[in-house]
Amino acid sequence: MRESVGLASLRPSENGAAVTIGTFDGVHVGHRALIARTVERARAAGASAVAVTWDRHPMETLRPDRVPPLLSSRERKMELLRETELDAIAVLSFDRELSSWAPERFVAGILVAGLNTSHVVVGEGWRFGHKASGDTDLLTKLGEESGFTVEPLPLAEAEGGPVSSTRIRQAVAAGDLQLVRSLLGRPFDIDGEVIPGDDRGTELGYPTANIDPDGSLAIPPLGIYAGRGKVGDDFYPAAIDVGVNPTFGGDPERTPARIEPYLLDFDGNLYGTMLRVEFWERLRDEIRFASVDDLIAQMAKDVEDTRRIVAG
């Protein structure tokens, strides 16, 4: 797969390109439907299948005060895009200059001169250009003038509604990880470096890994979750605490939330390594226990439930 970063790195395809365009936050099942159709059209025409995306969420440039929690870091998004059958990914800097381009300049500079586009696949509500002034009708008109066709696809549907990054963020915020999994087509996950904690889990018999995730990412609400941890190429069932340790004085109003997975059947030192935490199912709220013994008993049950859920 060919990857390019920046406008200057764009190279027109000799045989034309079928192109899909978007932020692709989370690379959910709706995004994958766009990509699959793009690949299908490219293969039929003997062209390259290309995804154009941005180096940041557009709101970081347009409205920094309204940037939504992200479903994937840039690195994770690229990893997910690489798993598809695309031939190329073009990452453009969504800065003030690009956001000021008129739709006509976007088409001429990127789709025509930059990629030699023969076909475009986008969601039917997709907009582009300065102040989102371009829509699929304008794109179709410009395509007719420039020699490419446009295929607006309706939003993919799942679990009784359209699949969108906004809907997935709402489900993450509600702790509905099963709905999130249906809309993403995979478990919701967060990557982070394992950093030193207070070793309280070790003292209780359940050593946890304290991870430091990207602060721009969406995280589920405080609670205990069943899921998996990925270390290198290996997966381990994981009982995950997203919380503040209220039994030991943590206050949800003042204490920063931490993500602390306990990896079942893992034996080793994780400090300084990157750990991927998959959230499969919410088990319970995080509560303050009357005694440490009560907490340990509940942790044993959480581990038992986790093993059952992941094995199932």
C-alpha positions as MATLAB code, in Angstrom:
seq = 'MRESVGLASLRPSENGAAVTIGTFDGVHVGHRALIARTVERARAAGASAVAVTWDRHPMETLRPDRVPPLLSSRERKMELLRETELDAIAVLSFDRELSSWAPERFVAGILVAGLNTSHVVVGEGWRFGHKASGDTDLLTKLGEESGFTVEPLPLAEAEGGPVSSTRIRQAVAAGDLQLVRSLLGRPFDIDGEVIPGDDRGTELGYPTANIDPDGSLAIPPLGIYAGRGKVGDDFYPAAIDVGVNPTFGGDPERTPARIEPYLLDFDGNLYGTMLRVEFWERLRDEIRFASVDDLIAQMAKDVEDTRRIVAG';
ca = [
       0.000    0.000    0.000;
       1.287    3.432   -0.934;
       1.009    6.213    1.659;
       1.558    9.903    1.052;
       1.478   12.843    3.425;
       0.823   16.395    2.260;
      -0.342   17.975   -0.975;
       3.138   17.969   -2.487;
       3.359   14.190   -2.165;
       0.246   13.447   -4.248;
       0.978   11.491   -7.425;
      -1.631   11.027  -10.188;
      -2.363    7.403  -11.011;
      -1.570    6.444  -14.613;
      -4.698    4.309  -14.858;
      -6.951    6.630  -12.919;
      -8.108    6.386   -9.335;
     -11.325    5.481   -7.564;
     -11.287    7.761   -4.526;
     -13.151    7.972   -1.251;
     -12.743   10.952    1.064;
     -13.364   11.477    4.750;
     -12.125   11.932    8.290;
     -12.648    8.192    8.925;
     -12.606    8.575   12.705;
     -12.839    5.044   14.068;
     -12.977    3.479   10.569;
     -16.434    2.134   11.421;
     -18.649   -0.123    9.313;
     -20.002    2.853    7.361;
     -16.485    3.909    6.426;
     -15.662    0.337    5.476;
     -18.691    0.235    3.180;
     -17.386    3.323    1.360;
     -13.918    1.803    1.115;
     -15.254   -1.556   -0.106;
     -17.263    0.140   -2.862;
     -14.229    2.225   -3.832;
     -12.090   -0.899   -4.105;
     -14.809   -2.638   -6.126;
     -15.030    0.229   -8.602;
     -11.234    0.461   -8.844;
     -10.817   -3.235   -9.564;
     -13.531   -3.147  -12.250;
     -11.822   -0.236  -14.002;
      -8.220   -1.338  -13.543;
      -7.640    1.793  -11.453;
      -6.110    2.441   -8.055;
      -8.282    2.498   -4.931;
      -7.384    5.565   -2.877;
      -8.615    7.012    0.419;
      -8.058   10.714    1.093;
      -8.115   11.650    4.758;
      -6.838   14.339    7.109;
      -4.022   14.572    9.625;
      -6.462   15.813   12.271;
     -10.157   16.135   12.937;
     -11.370   19.149   10.878;
     -12.843   20.743   13.994;
      -9.328   21.154   15.401;
      -8.875   23.825   12.742;
     -12.416   25.097   12.280;
     -13.667   25.138   15.882;
     -10.986   24.085   18.364;
     -13.450   24.576   21.216;
     -15.806   21.982   19.737;
     -13.505   19.085   18.854;
     -15.357   15.850   19.699;
     -13.693   12.996   21.591;
     -12.009   10.848   18.968;
     -12.710    7.172   18.381;
      -9.177    6.514   17.168;
      -5.820    8.211   17.275;
      -4.216    9.119   13.965;
      -1.888    6.141   14.320;
      -4.748    3.751   15.027;
      -6.792    5.157   12.141;
      -3.921    4.552    9.747;
      -3.485    1.018   11.085;
      -7.164    0.285   10.457;
      -7.038    1.767    6.949;
      -4.013   -0.395    6.165;
      -6.091   -3.467    6.984;
      -8.395   -2.743    4.036;
      -7.778   -3.531    0.356;
      -6.948    0.067   -0.544;
      -3.983    0.631   -2.830;
      -3.095    4.036   -1.420;
      -3.843    6.440    1.425;
      -3.303   10.182    1.039;
      -3.126   12.149    4.284;
      -3.637   15.891    3.858;
      -3.049   18.592    6.425;
      -6.433   20.075    7.331;
      -5.030   23.493    8.132;
      -6.404   26.988    7.636;
      -5.217   27.109    4.045;
      -6.882   23.869    2.969;
     -10.074   24.761    4.828;
     -10.255   28.001    2.843;
     -10.207   26.295   -0.552;
     -13.319   26.674   -2.662;
     -14.890   23.390   -3.815;
     -13.643   24.020   -7.366;
     -10.054   24.358   -6.173;
     -10.358   21.188   -4.080;
     -11.519   19.230   -7.109;
      -8.950   20.696   -9.481;
      -5.978   20.510   -7.129;
      -6.555   17.218   -5.345;
      -8.899   15.021   -7.337;
      -7.829   15.984  -10.855;
      -4.197   17.150  -10.769;
      -3.221   15.301   -7.605;
      -4.787   11.881   -8.151;
      -6.137   11.668  -11.736;
      -9.489   10.629  -10.298;
     -11.884    8.611  -12.444;
     -14.542    7.870   -9.813;
     -15.452    9.228   -6.359;
     -17.363    7.386   -3.644;
     -18.643    9.459   -0.699;
     -21.542    9.440    1.739;
     -24.645   11.086    0.314;
     -24.499   13.920    2.853;
     -20.801   14.648    2.357;
     -19.787   18.294    2.059;
     -16.484   19.900    1.142;
     -14.768   23.177    0.426;
     -14.754   26.495    2.281;
     -17.535   26.641    4.886;
     -18.791   23.267    3.580;
     -20.185   25.062    0.549;
     -19.855   22.028   -1.752;
     -22.188   19.027   -1.735;
     -22.519   15.865   -3.809;
     -24.602   17.655   -6.455;
     -21.818   20.185   -7.009;
     -19.214   17.408   -6.922;
     -21.161   15.552   -9.609;
     -21.316   18.675  -11.770;
     -17.589   19.346  -11.353;
     -16.885   15.688  -12.086;
     -18.776   15.888  -15.366;
     -16.622   18.863  -16.321;
     -13.377   17.202  -15.196;
     -13.894   13.638  -16.418;
     -14.817   11.659  -13.313;
     -18.049   10.157  -12.001;
     -19.507   10.483   -8.508;
     -21.329    7.853   -6.465;
     -23.015    9.105   -3.266;
     -23.835    6.174   -0.984;
     -26.551    6.244    1.673;
     -25.348    5.891    5.253;
     -24.893    2.318    6.388;
     -27.561    1.128    8.848;
     -27.043   -1.024   11.923;
     -28.866   -1.661   15.196;
     -31.899    0.357   14.178;
     -30.204    3.495   12.892;
     -27.499    5.043   10.729;
     -23.873    4.324   11.472;
     -21.957    7.502   12.278;
     -18.998    8.545   14.410;
     -21.336   10.784   16.404;
     -23.641    7.893   17.268;
     -20.663    5.748   18.276;
     -19.306    8.501   20.540;
     -22.683    8.700   22.242;
     -22.675    4.936   22.776;
     -19.139    5.043   24.216;
     -20.174    7.838   26.598;
     -23.162    5.732   27.697;
     -21.008    2.645   28.252;
     -22.954    0.644   25.659;
     -19.952   -1.262   24.378;
     -22.022   -3.903   22.607;
     -23.672   -1.243   20.438;
     -20.260    0.332   19.861;
     -18.899   -3.010   18.713;
     -21.771   -3.455   16.253;
     -21.217   -0.007   14.748;
     -17.423   -0.197   14.636;
     -17.339   -3.799   13.442;
     -14.776   -4.492   16.174;
     -14.371   -3.868   19.894;
     -13.701   -0.285   20.947;
     -10.048    0.028   21.935;
      -7.614    2.529   23.394;
      -3.822    2.431   23.119;
      -1.546    3.833   25.783;
       1.875    3.518   27.327;
       2.022    1.613   30.604;
       3.218    3.996   33.312;
       3.993    3.490   37.015;
       0.990    3.528   39.328;
       0.584    3.154   43.061;
       0.923   -0.697   42.958;
      -2.312   -1.050   44.895;
      -3.550   -3.753   42.524;
      -0.433   -5.805   43.193;
      -1.023   -5.498   46.933;
      -4.575   -6.778   46.445;
      -3.475   -9.735   44.330;
      -4.579   -8.273   40.992;
      -1.681   -6.328   39.461;
      -3.040   -3.784   37.018;
      -1.334   -1.889   34.220;
      -1.882    1.857   34.480;
      -2.019    3.235   30.943;
      -1.622    6.807   29.778;
      -4.009    7.219   26.821;
      -4.175   10.095   24.358;
      -6.247   12.773   26.076;
      -8.155   13.486   22.864;
      -9.744   10.031   22.797;
     -13.227    9.053   23.897;
     -13.315    6.863   27.000;
     -16.197    4.928   28.542;
     -17.748    6.230   31.781;
     -16.388    5.245   35.178;
     -16.934    1.563   35.795;
     -15.580   -1.953   35.513;
     -15.395   -3.599   32.088;
     -14.579   -6.961   30.564;
     -12.306   -6.966   27.548;
      -8.857   -7.836   26.352;
      -5.366   -6.418   26.482;
      -2.999   -6.718   23.542;
       0.714   -6.965   24.293;
       2.727   -7.203   21.101;
       0.853   -9.765   19.016;
      -0.720  -11.548   21.992;
      -4.164  -11.000   23.534;
      -5.131  -11.601   27.162;
      -8.549  -11.372   28.809;
      -8.638   -8.185   30.865;
     -10.783   -6.895   33.712;
     -10.606   -3.129   33.234;
     -11.157   -0.388   35.780;
     -11.959    3.061   34.428;
     -12.107    5.007   37.616;
     -10.706    6.820   40.615;
     -10.384    4.071   43.285;
     -13.104    5.420   45.623;
     -12.424    2.733   48.253;
      -9.023    4.373   48.762;
     -10.248    7.961   48.787;
     -10.652    8.773   45.112;
     -13.350   11.326   44.358;
     -15.112   11.276   40.950;
     -15.517   15.051   41.180;
     -11.828   15.791   41.727;
      -9.669   12.739   40.992;
      -8.588   12.199   37.363;
      -9.940    8.947   35.955;
      -7.427    6.221   35.161;
      -7.596    3.177   32.907;
      -6.220    0.142   34.721;
      -6.577   -3.276   33.078;
      -5.742   -6.475   34.925;
      -4.479   -8.933   32.306;
      -5.512  -12.473   33.176;
      -2.824  -15.134   32.705;
      -0.132  -12.559   31.949;
       3.169  -12.657   33.799;
       5.716  -10.004   32.991;
       6.762   -6.382   33.273;
       4.771   -3.963   31.119;
       6.249   -0.637   32.191;
       7.147    1.512   29.199;
       5.383   -0.738   26.679;
       2.374    0.153   24.531;
      -0.774   -1.677   25.555;
      -4.026   -1.874   23.608;
      -7.120   -2.204   25.771;
     -10.306   -3.550   24.176;
     -13.603   -2.824   25.918;
     -16.124   -5.636   25.376;
     -18.811   -5.278   28.012;
     -19.617   -3.091   31.003;
     -19.752   -5.207   34.177;
     -20.754   -2.714   36.859;
     -20.355    0.753   38.302;
     -17.243    1.638   40.257;
     -18.319    1.923   43.880;
     -16.791    2.534   47.289;
     -16.594   -0.683   49.308;
     -16.944   -0.838   53.082;
     -13.749   -2.876   53.395;
     -10.763   -3.985   51.377;
     -11.898   -7.592   51.782;
     -15.232   -6.722   50.146;
     -13.346   -5.080   47.273;
     -11.123   -8.140   46.785;
     -14.158  -10.440   46.750;
     -15.805   -8.295   44.076;
     -12.592   -8.166   42.036;
     -12.514  -11.966   42.043;
     -16.042  -11.990   40.649;
     -15.120   -9.370   38.027;
     -12.242  -11.573   36.890;
     -14.523  -14.614   36.737;
     -17.096  -12.682   34.687;
     -14.383  -11.373   32.397;
     -13.026  -14.823   31.692;
     -16.519  -16.116   30.913;
     -17.370  -13.189   28.586;
     -14.121  -13.250   26.644;
     -14.136  -17.032   26.349;
     -17.702  -16.879   25.047;
];
